[in-house]
Amino acid sequence: MRSGRYKGEKSMEKKKFYLTTPIYYPSDKLHIGHTYCTVATDAIARYKRLAGYDVMFLTGTDEHGQKIEDKAKEAGVTPQEFVDRIVDGENGIRDLWKLMNISNDRFIRTTDDYHVAAIQKIFKKMYDNGDIYKGTYKGKYCKPCESFWTESQLVDGKCPDCGREVQDAEEEAYFFRLSKYADRIRDLLENTDFLQPRSRVHEMVKNFIDPGLEDLCVSRTSFSWGVPVDFDPGHVVYVWVDALFNYATAMGYQNDRYHDYEHYWPADVHIVGKEIVRFHSIIWPAMLMSVGEPLPKHVFGHGWLLLDGGKMSKSKGNVVDPYILADKFGVDALRFFLMRTFPFGSDGNFSNELLIQTINTDLANDLGNLVSRTTAMVGKYFGGKLPAGCRTWDAPEAFDTELISMARALRGAYEEQMESFAPHKALDEIFKVIQRANKYIDECAPWVLAKDMEANGARLAHVLYNLLETARICGILLSPFMPESCEKLFAQIGADETVRTWDSAAAWGSLSETATVTKGENLFPRIDMDKALAELEELEAAARKAAAGNTVEVEPQLTEKVDFDTFCKNDFRAVKVKACEAVKKSDKLLKFTLDDGTGTDRQILSGVHKFYEPEQLVGKTLVAIVNLPPRKMMGLESNGMLISAVHKENGEEKLHLIMVDDSIPAGAKLC
């Protein structure tokens, strides 16, 4: 098997490392699945920095496309306002990454001006190369996934990725000659380690390459929220072309905003969910081949977090809120759980019970117990500072040698797993040593040695030094996963910055013999499972109730058609409110005196008192149908009807009188 480098790829200077998460669609409900991918990428980025690499870690948001335009319309705002609120608003994407202690070096939004201009240049370049041509798209389209499908690719008539309904689509469009690159893509997948884990290669080849790659629709004309094709007005660039090139434009490709492309490109790895592996491992390299740029070294497609056996999805109502979990259990505990519990290349079944169990077993019982017992004994037996000379022992026991050997070898085993994008296995290696250290405590029985300090004091000091040094090495290697908790660990065992380095993680005996040790608070207190589950249920129920409070219901549209001539018989006019008062003995009715432009006041009664006070409406310009026959209401004559809009919010009826610009004169006909 050849290496991941491919023809035309530039060599990369030693110690540079560029990695990315996918840029996320600005959903108004982020869940733990979004967090999983980004925490994993962050842990790898922190590991690489620890190991001395010059790291660039990119994330961001994918903000164009039909589903954004539709959701903005539903929300009654512009698409730009919609994405601004979700990206930068309270509890938005940036807030979540800040909460989860994500250490990204750069954040791109695909609505950024420099990116939009760069995409137009890239699209034109592929067009000039002859790889983009105009045609008509006719087929199936999944709006949530922004994916085009052939009939044969559907599963039970639905999108094979998300399982949702697809819609028929037919429109003028530009196409990318993806088929032209089929052989080169097959070679890339089958004969290099470009796509990992290896199981993803079989999926891509079997499902997409073997049936024959079809040319890809790369522009849309049925909506407008996208990067405009500047040489053909009315077309916008397909969202996946726009989204994928972010990895290059964010480094400065085809723009002057940044100047890091030559320094960091090609990317070392794109970390993505398995549902978008097709875009990253087939379409993305083909487009890079088209514009003559080097390919990224690797794409790693991780699995999904499943809930009750199914993928988490807002539309299915089975999302897990990371804000609730982080607030309840702590950010580091949540980060650790995500990386420790689920094999990174496979799906994993999430549950609150599993989260609590992992915290109790690994963090409270194993790591927390090691640090707590060790620091407590140093404080109790030596006043918080071991004596000089405790680093060595003339006649080590077998269990001394075993613990020290495991700790010395840990960095190498850990590094091998992290380099293979297997953070869960790297954590396995760390916890083998932590568990061995806890066993070592029982084997050495420091409390027994302490009964005769004159005879056993030196031996006791050596045992405790071994435990502190083991905790130091494990803390260094855990820091990419739990950065804040490891800072507390280092403070408790007296490890200053000089002994928290990558090199010192492989050097047994780096901790000062006389470091100041402080017991401090428990890093990870044990959690009462039943109590915590009950509290979580209350928090999640409150969150669901709050979310449901934002629901809006409108009357379904009538299916019966009205011919145009009949509609035109309704005479809609602008009317100005001269006076308004409540109707006696009625809780609902207001009596309006209106200027309808005829010179004679018009009186209309309307049941809007529940929603408006009379003084609010005087001077407003409203809309009325003026050719309805008069009718009596509470003994008063009403000549016409005011037009309003009604809906339900939180199950409660809401009404809004239609108000128009006051510059419109009374009596103006609406048409």
N, C-alpha and C positions, 0 to 999 in steps of 0.2 A: 504494500500500500504506500502510495506517495504521501508526502506531508501535505498539510493544508494549504501550502502556498500554491498558487495557480499561475498560469502564463501571464506575464505582464505585471505581476505583483512586485512592488518595490520592496527591497530589503528594509528591515526595521532596525534602527539603532538599538543596542542593548539597553535594557532597563526601561523602555517606554511601554506603556500598556494603556490601550484605549478600549473601554467596554461601555455597553449601553443596555438600558432596558428599552422595551418598546415605548413609544410615546402614546400616552393613554387618551382614549376618547373621553371628553369631559362629561362623564356621567354625573347626574345629580345625586347618586348614591354610591359612594365608594365602599368596597367591601374587603374582607380579609384576603380574597384572591388577588386583588390589585397589590396589596401590601406584600404578599408572599414573594412575587417576582422581584420587587424593588429591594426588599430586605436582603434577598439572596445576592443580588448584584452589588449592593452596598457592602455586604460581608466580604465578597471577593475583592472589591476595590480597596477596602481597608486592609485586607491581607496583603495585597500587592504593595500598598504604601509602606506597610510594616516591613516588608521584605526588601525595600529600597528602590522600588520602581517609581518612575515618573508617570503618574496615573492621570488619565482624563476619564471621568465618569459622567456620562450624559444621560439625562432623562428629559421628559417634556410632555407636551400635549398635542394630540392630533385633532385639529379644530374645524376641519372643513367636511363637507359631505351633505347628502340629502337628509340623513336622520337629524343632524344638527339644525338644519333649516326648518324641518318639520317641528322639532321640539321647541325651537324659538317661537314659531308661530303659535303653538299651543300655550306657551307661557306669555304671549302678548308682548314680546320684546324682539329686538333685532338679533340676528345670529351673533354679532359681535358682543352685544350686551349679555347674551346667554352664556357664551364661553368665558367672558371676563368674570362674571359672577361665580362660575363654578371653579375656575382656575385660581382666582385671587380672592374670592369672597371668603366669608367665615366658614371654617371647616371644609374649605376647598382642597384642591389637590396639593397646592404648595403647603397649606397648613398640615395636611396629613403627613407629607414627607418631613416637615419640621418636627412634628410630634414623634415620628418613628426614627428620628435621628439619622436621616438619610444624608450622606455626605457627598451628594453630586457636585461636580465642579461646574457644570453648565446646565441650563434649563432652556429648552427651545419650545416656542409655540409656533405652530405652522401658520398662524396669522401674522407673525413677525414680518415686517416689510422686507427685510433682507432675504428671508427665505422665499417669500412670494416671488420676488424678482429673479432669484436664482432658479426657481422651478420653471419659470417662463423660458429662461435661457436653455435649461436642460431639455425641456420638451422640444424647443426649436432645434436644438442640436441633433436629437434623435430623428426628428422630421427631416432635417437636411441630410442626414446619413442614409435616408431611405428606409429607416426602420419604423416610421409611423406613416400611415396612409388613411385616407378618409373612406368611410363606408357607412353601412346601416347596421346597428345592433338589433338583433331580435333574439330573445331568449328569456331566461329566468334570472331574477335579481333578488338577493337577500338584502334588504335595507339595513337591518341591525348590524350585519357583518360587512356591509358595503362590498359584497362579493357577487360576481357573475358566475352562473352555472349553466351547464348543458342539461338537457332532460335526463341523460343517462347518469349524470353525476349526483342527482338528487337521491335522497333516501326516503322512501315512502312518500315521494312527492314534496319533500321538505328539504331545507338547507342541510347539507351533510355536516356542517360545523356546529350550528347552534340548535338545529331541530325545529326552527320556526318556519312559518309559511313564507313562500317566495311569491313574487309577483311577476306577471308578464311584463316585459319591457321591450319597447321598439322605439328607436330614435336614431337620428343621424349622429355619427360618432367617428372619432379617430381610433385606429387600431395599431397596436404595437406588434411587430413581427416576432412574437415569442417563439413560434415554430422554427424560425431560422436558427435558434440557439439550442434546440432540443438535444443534439448530440453532445455539445459542449457541456450542457447542464448534466446530462447523464454521466459523462466522464467525471465531472466535478463531484457528483454525489457518490458514485460507485467506487472511484479510485483515489479519493483523498479522504482526509478526516474533517473536511469542511463542516459537515452536518453531524451533530452529536445530540443525544446518544445514537448509537448505530441503528437502533430499532427504527428511528425516524426515517432513515434512508430507504428502507424497504417500503414504508408507507408512501413516500413521495414517488418512488419509481413505479410501484405497482398501480397507484391510483391516478397518477398524472402523466408520467413519462411514457409508460408502456402503451396506454390507450392513444397516445399521440397528442403532443402539445398543440393547442389551438391558439391562434393569435388573440391577443388580449385587448378588450375594449378599454381605451385610456382617455376618453373624454365623455362628457355628458352635456346634453342640451335641455333636459327636462327640469332642471333647477339651476339656480345661479350662485349658490354659496360654495365657492371654490376658487382656485387660482384661475383667472381668465387665460384662455389661449389667446395671446396677444395678436396673433396673425389671423385669427378667425373668430370675430366677435360672436357671442352666443354659445360658444363652447367653454366649459371649464374642465380643468385637468382632473382625471380620475383620482379619487382621494388616496389610493394606495401608491400611485406614483409620487404624489405630493408628500405622503407620509414617509415612505422609505428613504427618499433622498435627504431627509433631515439629518441622518447620520453623517453625511458629507457636508451639507451646507452649514451645519452648526460648527464645523471646523474651519469654514471659510471657502469651501468649494463654490465657485461662480459668484462670489460676493466679496466685498471689502470690509464687512463687519468684523470678521475674525481672520487670523492669519496663521492658523495651526494645522492646516490640511497637510502640508508637506511634513510637518513634525510628527503627527500622530497617525495619519492614514497609511496603510489600511487598518481598520479596526481589528483588534485582537479577537473580540467575541461580542456578538449580539445575544443577550439572554432574552428569550421570548417564550410565551406560552405555546403549547403544542397546536392550538387552534390557528395560529398565524405562521406556522413553520412554512407552509406552502408559499406564502408571499416572500418570506425571507430567504428561502433556499432555492427557489426556482425563478420567480419574477425579479427579485432584487439583483442577483448576480447577472441575469440576462441583460438588464438595463445598464448595469455597470460595464458589461462587455460592449454594449452598443455605444456608450460614450467614451470607451477606451480607458477606463479607470481600473486600478487594481481592486481585487475582490477582498472582502474581509477574510480573516483567517478562519474564523469559526462562527457557526450559528449553533446555539444550544437551546433545544426545545424542551422545557421542563413540563411536568404534568400539571394537572388541575388539583385544587383542593375541592373535595366532594363533600356534600352535606346530604345525609340520608341517601347516599348512593348516586346523587346527581350533581352536576356542575352548579356552583353558586351562580345565581343570576337574579338581577333585580326583577326581571319580568316574571320569574317563577316565585318571587317572594321568599327566597330562601337565603338571603345574604346574611353575613355575620359582620357586625359593626366593629371595626378595629378601635374606634374611639372608646367604646364601652369596655372592651377587653383591656386596652392599655391603661385606662383609668382604674380599672378594678385590680389588675395584676402587675402593672408596671410595664413600661416599654421594653426593657431588656428581657424580662421574662417572656414576653410575647415574641420578640425577635428570636430568642433562643428556641422556643417551642417550634416555631415555623421551620427552623433549620435542622433541629435535632430529630424531629419526629418523622418527617416524610422524606423518603428517598427522592433526591432532587429530579431525577429523570422520569419518575413515575407519578401516577395519581396517588393522592392520600385522602383518607376519610377524616374530616375534621369533626370534633365534638368538644364541648366544654369540659366534659368529664376527662377526656384525654389531655386537654390543656392543663387542668388542675393536677392530674396524676403525674404528668411530666415535671411540673414545677416542684411538686412534693418529693418525687423520687430523685431526680437529677440535681435540682438546685438546692432544695432544703436539706434532704438527707445526705447527699453525696458532697457537693461542693460546699454548701453552707456549713455542713457539719464539720468538714475538714478544717475550714478556716476558723470557725467558731471555737472548736475544741483546742486547736493548736494555739491560737492567740490567747485563749483563756489560761492555758497551762503555762505559757511563757510569763504571763502576768502573775499568776498565782505562785509559781515556783522560783521565778527569777526577777520579779518586779518589773517586767516588761522589756528586759534587755539581757540577752544571753552573754555568757562570759567569752572572752577571746579564747581561741583554740578549739571552739566547738565544731568547726567545719570538718575536722578529720577525727578518725578513731583507729587506734592501732590494730584492734582485733575485730573487724566488722563481722556481724552475723550474716547468714545467708540472706535473710530478708532485708538487711541493709543494702547489700549488693544488688539484689533484685530490684528494689525500688529505685536506686540511683541509676542503674542501667536502663530501666524503662524511661525514666525522666530524661536521661541524656539522649536517648534514641527518639524521643517524642517528636521533636521538630522535624526530623527527616520523614517520619511516617505521616505526619500532618501535612507537610508540604506536598508530598506525593498525591494525597487525596485532593487538596485544594487545587493543584495544577490540573487535575482531572475533572474539575467542576463537580466535586462530590463533597460539599460541605458537611453533609450528614455523616459521612465516613470519617472526615477529619475530626468531628466532635466525638465520634466513637473512640478514636485513638486517645483523645484527651481524657475521656471518662474512664478508660481502662486504667490510666495512671492514677486518677483521683480515687477510684475504687480500691486500687492497690494501696494507696496511701492510707485510706481509712482502715484497711485490714492491718497495715503496718502499726497503726496505733494500738490495735488490740494485741498484736504479737509482742510489742515492746512493753505494753502496760506501764506507761509513764507514772501513773498514780502509785504503782508498787515501788518503782525506782525512787520516787520522791519520799518514801518513808525513811530512807537512810541517805540523806543528801551528802553526808561526808563520804560514804563509800560509793554512791551511785550518781552523784551530782554531775560529773563530767559526762558520763554515759547519757544521762537524761538530757543534758544540753545538746549533745550530738543528735539524739533522736529528734528533738524539737527543731533543730536546725534543718535536718533532712526534710521535715514536714513543711517548714516555711519555704525552703528552696523549691520543693515540689509545687507548692501553691504559686510561687512566683512564676515558674516556667509555664504552668497551666494558665495562669492569668494572662500572660503575654499572648498566648495562642488563642485564648478565649476573647481577647479584646476586640477583634473584628466583629464578633457576634453580640457582645454585651459591653460596649465601651464605657458606659457610666458605672456599671457595677464593678468592672475590673479596676477602675480608678479607686473605688472604695476599698477593694481588696488590697491593692498596692499600699494604700495609706495604712491599713490595719497591720500589714506585715512589715512595714518600714522599707519598702522597695522604692528608691528614688528613681528619677528618669534615666539615670545611667545604666540601670539594670532592668529596664523594661524594653530593651531593644531586640531586634531580630537576632543579632549575633549572640546576645547574652542568653537567648532562649536555648541555644545549643551548648552553652558553657556552664556546666554544673559548678556550683560554688561561687557564683557571682554576687549573691546577696551578702552584704556585710555581716560578719559574725555578731556584731554588737548593734545591729539595726534596732531602732526603737519600735516596739510592737505594742499595738493598742487593740484591746478587745473590740470596742465599737459595737454598733448595732448589728443584729443578724442580717446578713446580706439578703437572705430569702427565707422569711418566716414560713412555717408550715401552714397550709390553708385547710380549713374545715370544709370538706367536700360538700356536704349537704347544705350548710349555711351559704356557701358561695354560690351554689347552683340556684338556690332560692332567690338570692339577691340578683343574680344575673337575669333570671326570668322576669323579675320586677322591672329591671332596667330596660330589658329588651321589649317588654310589653309597653312601657312608657314611650320608648322610641317609636314603636309601631303606631301607637295612638297619635303621637305628634305628627308622624308622616301622613297618616290617614287624614289628619286635620287639614291637610293642604289639598284634598281632593275637590274637584269642581265637577258638577254634573250639569249637562245642558240637555234640553229636550231633543229627542231624535228628529231628524229632518223628515218632512212629509214626502211620501213617495208619489202621491197623486199630482200629476202635472196640471198647471194652469196655463191656458193659451195666452199669447201676448196681448191680444185685444182685450181680454178680460182684465188682465193686470193693469192695462193703461186706463181703465175706467176709474181706478182709485186716484183721487186728487190729493197728493202730498204737498203740503205748504209749510214754509217757515212761519212760525208765529212767535210773537214776543209777549212775555208775561207782564201785563200792566198791574195786576193785583192778584192776590191768592189768599184764600182763607179756608179754615176748616168748616166742614158742613156740620151743623148742629145735630146731635144725636147719632152721629156716625163716627166710628173709630177709624175708618179707612178713607173716606172721601175728602178730597180737596176741591174747592171751586175756583177755577181759573177764569180771569177776565183777560182776554187775549186780543192783541192787535194782529189781524190777519191780512192787512193791506187793503181792505175794502172801504175803510173809513167808518165802519160800524163794528163796535166791539163784539167779540164772539165769546160765548160762555161754554166751557167744557168742564165736566166733572170727571175726576180720575181717582181711582183707589190707590193712591200712592202715599197716604199720610204715614203709613208704617215706616216708610223709607226717607221721607223728606218733611221738614217743617216748612210752613208757608213762606216765611221770610227768606228761606234759602233760595227760593225760585223766582222772586220778583226781579225783573230785568233780564232773565235768561231768554235765549232764543231756542225754542223747541221745535219739534216736528209733529204735525197733526194731519190726519185725514179729515178733510173738511166737507166731503160730499156724502157723508152718512146721514140717514134720516134722523131727525131729533128723537130723543127718548127721555122719559122722566126717570129721575133717580132721587129718592128721598123728597119727592114733591118738587124738585127743581129740574128745569130742562137742560139737557146736555146736547150740544150741537157739534158732534165730531168726536174724535178719539186721539189722544196723545200717544205717540209711539215710544215704546220702551223696550229694553232688553232684559230678559230674566234668566237666572240660572240658580243652581243650588250649590252652596259652599258649606262643607261640614254638615250636610243634610238640611241646612237652613236656606229658605228662599231669599234670593237677593234680586233687587230690581233697580235698573238705571234708566232714567228718562234720557232719550236721545237729545243731546244738546249740540248745537252747531255754532259755527263762528258768528259772533254778534255783528260782524260787518255785513252779514247776509240780510237784506231788507225784509221786513214783514211782507208776507204774501208771495215771496219767491217760490216758484214751483220746483219741486224736486223731481228729477227725472234720471 
